[in-house]
Amino acid sequence: MIMRRPSADCQGAYVSDTSGRTNVVLSKLTVIGDLLMLQIVFLVLSVGIVTLYPAAFAFQRVLPDALSQQHPQLLRRFFRQFKWAFPRFWLAGLGLYFGSVALAFGLFFWANTNGPVRIVALAILIPLTGMIIGLYLSALAVLPDAAEDSTPKTLFRAANLFLLRRSLAVAGGVIALATWFALVSRLPTLFAIGSGLVPALIGYWISRTRTTGPKKDSPDVSI
């Protein structure tokens, strides 16, 4: 029996296929490494309560670059975006932080009480919490395309309009984020890995969903 050696074309195709798979794996690992690097920087910057939401907004602005791998020097871009976000959103972020703490305390308090008032309070607080989280995720979704002269007012209006147009996607994002919070309550170590990354990825995901509701050229509406 005569054994034929593989042709040069077959060998070249095999080498090319192996090289292509290796490049794909290395590209995925690079993306994961960049995301974890940004997460670490986010944790460091968000230690101060005043810098928490500006750091989250800077993270969101840089996230598409980290996922696409089309722009180098991500850290420099992150700090540039943080410098852009801090003077514009630190005060609104501080109010959002204390409002979130008060809302979480209210939910915890009424969830551990008895009586008919508990049902009424939870019936108000749970939808209110979902709406606020949805509005925050909508703000994250529109941040990468926000203008350089954006203000808290213009960002709120853009997030409000996004929420109305893509309410189903935002609702899915709220459920996903609530699931993440439930996992963190069981495994607190996950907080260090995804405290900034998970909301950023959810916001990025809902920004890429198809538009539902009013058309893009419809007049602005508010809630």
N, C-alpha and C positions, 0 to 999 in steps of 0.2 A: 504494500500500500504506500502510495506517495503522499506525504504530508506537504501541503502547500503553505508557504508562509503568507501571512496577511499582506495585502498590497500596501504600498506606501500611502495611498489615499485613505485606506481604512485606518492605518496607524495614525495618520494626521488627524482624522476625524475623531478618533478616540482621545488623543491628546488634547484636541480643541475642546471636546465635551468635558473632559476632566478639569481643564483649566477654567472653563466657563462656570462649572459648579463651584470650584474653589473661589473664584472671584465673587460669586453670589453670596457664599457663606461669609467671606471676609467683609463684604459690603454690609451684610446684616449685623455682623459683630461690631462694625464701626458705628453703625447707627445706634445700637444698644449702648456702646461705650459713651458716645456723645450725649445720649439722653441721661445716662447715669451721672455723667460729669455735670450737666446742667442741673440735675436734681440736687447734687451736693452743694453747688453754688447757691441754689435757691434756699436750701436749708440754712446755710451760713448767713445769707442776707436777711432771711425772715426771722432771725432770732429776736431782733427788735420789732416790737408789734407795729410800729409806724411803717416799717419797711416791708411788711408781709405782703400786702396786696400790690404795691409797686413791683416787688420781685416776681409775683405771680403773673402780672401783666407783661413784664419783660420776658419771662419764660415763654409766654404764649406768642409773643412777637417773633421769637427766635425759633420756635418749634418747627415751622415749615422748612426752615433752612437746615435744621438738624435731620429731618426726615428725608429731604431731597438730596442732601450731601452735595449741593451745588455751590455752597458758599463756605470758604474756609474761615478760620479764626472766629469760631463760635463764641468763645469766651469774650473776646473783644466786642463782638456784636451784642452779647448779652449785657455787658456793663454799659454799653452805649444806650441800649433800650431802657435799662434801669435808670440811667441818668435822665432819659426822656420822661419816664413814667413817674418818677418820684415827686417832682414839684407839681405835677398836674393832679395826681390821684392820692397823695398821702393822706389828706384830710378826709376825703370820701372813703378811703380804705379804712381809716381809723374808726369812722362811724359805722361802717359795715362790720368791722370786727366786733365792736361792743354790741351792736345790734344782734349779731349772730350768737354771741355768748348769752345775751338776755333771752333770745328765742330758744336756745338749747336748754337753758335753765328752766324756762317756762314749760317746755315739753316734758322735761324730766320730773318737774314738780307735779304737774297735773296727771302724768301717767302713773304716779305712785300715790295718788289720793283716791278717796272713795266718794260716792255721792253723785247725784245727777249733774251738779255743776261741772264735774270732771268731763262728762261726755260733751257738754256744750263747749267747754274750753278747748278740748282736743279737736272738736269739729271745726273750730276756728283756726287753731294754731297749725294743724297739720297741712291744710290747703295753703295757708299763708307761707309756711316754710317751703312747700313745694314750688310756689310761685317765685319766691325770692331766689331759691337755688336755680330755678329755670332761667330767671333773668340774669343771674351771675354767669351761668354757662353760655347764655346768649351773648353776653359781653365778651367772654373769652373767644367765642366764635367769630365775632366781628373785629376783634383787636388786630389781627395781622394786617388787615386792609384799612385800619383806621388812619385818618390823616395825621400829619405831624402836629397840626395845631388843634388836635382834639382836646376837649374838656370833659369833665364828668357829665355835664348836661348833654353834650352831643353824643357821648358814648352811651348814655342811658337811653336816649331816643333811638339810636341805631339798634341797641340790644332789644328795646321794646318792640320795634318793628320786626326784627328778626324772630322774636318769640311768637308774634302773631302769624308770621308767614310759615314758620316751620314748627308749629306747636307739637306735632306728633314726634318729630325727631328730638325736640327739647324734652318732651315727656320721657322718651326713652333714655336720654342722658341723665335726667333726674333719678330714674330708677337705677341706672348703672352706678351713679355716684352714691346713692343710698346703700346699694349692695356693697360698694367699696367701704363705706363707713362701718357697715356691719362686720365686714371681714377685719377691719382695723380694730374694732372693739374686742374681737376674739384673738387676734394676733397683732399686738401693738408694734411689733418690730417692722411690720409692713409700712408703718408711717414713714420711716426713714427712707424707704425705697420709692414710695409713690405719692407722698403728700402733695407735691406740686405737679408731678408727672401725670398722675391719673386724671385730675380735673383738666389739665392741659390737653391730654389726648382725647378726652370726651368732647371738649369744646371743639377741637380740630375735626373730630368725626362728624359732629352735627353740622359743622360749617360746610361739609362736603356732601351732605344729603340733598336730595332734590327738593326744590321749593314746592310747598303746598300752601293753599290758602290764596290770599290776594295776589294779583300779578305784581311783578317787580315795578311796573310803572304806575301802580295805584298810589293815590295820595297817602301821605303819612297819617297814621292813627296812633292814638295813645291809649293806655289802660290806666 
